[in-house]
Amino acid sequence: MIKVSAYANITVILPSPENHEEFVKNKFESWSDRLKTENIITISKPFYRFEEYCSNVYARFTIHLPEDEECKNIDDYTGKVLPFIKDHLTHSIVTSTKVIRLQKVQDPLLKRWDVLLQKEKI
């Protein structure tokens, strides 16, 4: 499992301009264990674009990427970050990402399993 710390600029499509900050915060908190919002840095005022209301969001994420045989070096995972975020976002456009850190770690789900097994042995 590869743990990635990254920043992303994302244009979020809003259902309406009212309560846009609450909508964005709820959307960014509802992702899977593999994509976690660490910090929402900015949320722009709503604007009208492509016949829809939108808001630009800049946030920091922690991403858990599955290991890939194609990636020979940990830096090879940098190219996997943008597609991964795009796959997990709906009604949003990822405009840019900035990878801060890549680290090989144990899968968090396997780690929980190991803890349970250790408790069974005691």
C-alpha positions in Angstrom: 0.0 0.0 0.0 1.3 3.5 -0.9 0.3 6.4 1.3 0.3 9.7 -0.5 0.0 13.2 0.9 -1.2 15.6 -1.8 -2.9 18.9 -2.5 -5.5 19.3 -5.1 -7.4 22.1 -6.9 -11.0 20.9 -7.6 -13.9 22.5 -9.2 -17.0 21.2 -7.5 -20.4 21.3 -9.2 -23.0 22.5 -6.8 -26.7 21.6 -6.7 -27.4 25.3 -5.8 -25.3 28.3 -4.7 -27.0 28.3 -1.2 -25.1 26.6 1.6 -22.2 25.8 -0.8 -19.6 25.6 2.0 -21.6 23.0 3.9 -22.2 21.0 0.7 -18.5 21.0 -0.1 -17.5 20.0 3.5 -20.0 17.1 3.5 -18.9 15.9 0.1 -15.3 15.9 1.1 -15.9 14.0 4.4 -17.9 11.2 2.7 -15.2 9.5 0.8 -13.7 6.0 1.4 -10.9 4.9 3.6 -8.6 5.1 0.6 -9.2 8.9 0.1 -9.3 11.1 3.1 -9.6 14.9 3.3 -7.0 16.2 5.8 -7.8 19.9 5.4 -9.9 22.1 3.2 -7.8 25.2 2.7 -10.1 27.3 0.6 -13.6 27.2 -0.8 -14.4 29.9 -3.3 -17.7 31.8 -3.6 -20.1 30.1 -6.0 -19.9 31.0 -9.7 -21.8 30.1 -12.8 -19.9 28.0 -15.4 -21.0 25.5 -18.0 -24.6 26.2 -17.1 -24.0 25.0 -13.5 -23.1 26.6 -10.2 -19.5 25.7 -9.1 -17.0 26.4 -6.4 -13.2 26.0 -6.5 -11.8 24.1 -3.6 -8.2 23.7 -2.6 -7.6 20.9 -0.1 -5.0 18.5 1.3 -5.6 14.7 1.0 -4.2 11.4 2.2 -4.6 8.7 -0.4 -3.9 5.0 0.0 -3.0 3.6 -3.4 -2.9 -0.2 -4.0 0.6 -1.4 -5.0 1.0 -1.8 -8.8 3.5 -4.1 -10.5 4.1 -1.5 -13.2 5.6 0.9 -10.6 9.2 -0.1 -10.1 10.1 2.9 -8.0 7.9 4.7 -5.4 8.1 7.9 -7.5 6.3 6.1 -10.2 3.1 6.3 -8.1 3.0 10.1 -8.7 1.3 9.6 -12.0 -1.4 7.5 -10.3 -2.6 10.2 -8.0 -4.7 12.4 -10.4 -6.5 9.4 -12.0 -7.3 8.0 -8.5 -8.7 11.3 -7.2 -10.8 11.7 -10.4 -12.2 8.1 -10.1 -13.4 8.9 -6.5 -14.9 12.3 -7.2 -18.4 12.8 -8.7 -19.7 16.0 -10.1 -16.2 17.5 -9.8 -13.3 18.5 -12.0 -9.7 18.0 -10.7 -7.7 20.8 -12.2 -4.3 20.1 -10.6 -2.6 18.0 -7.9 0.7 18.5 -6.0 2.2 15.4 -4.4 4.0 16.2 -1.2 5.0 12.7 0.0 4.9 9.1 -1.1 5.5 6.3 1.5 5.1 2.6 1.4 2.9 1.4 4.4 0.9 -1.6 5.5 -2.7 -1.6 4.2 -4.8 0.0 7.0 -7.5 -2.7 6.6 -4.8 -5.5 7.0 -3.4 -3.6 10.0 -6.8 -3.7 11.8 -7.0 -7.4 11.0 -3.5 -8.0 12.4 -4.6 -6.2 15.7 -7.6 -8.5 15.9 -5.5 -11.6 15.4 -3.1 -10.4 18.1 -5.9 -10.0 20.6 -7.1 -13.5 19.8 -3.7 -14.9 20.7 -3.7 -13.3 24.1 
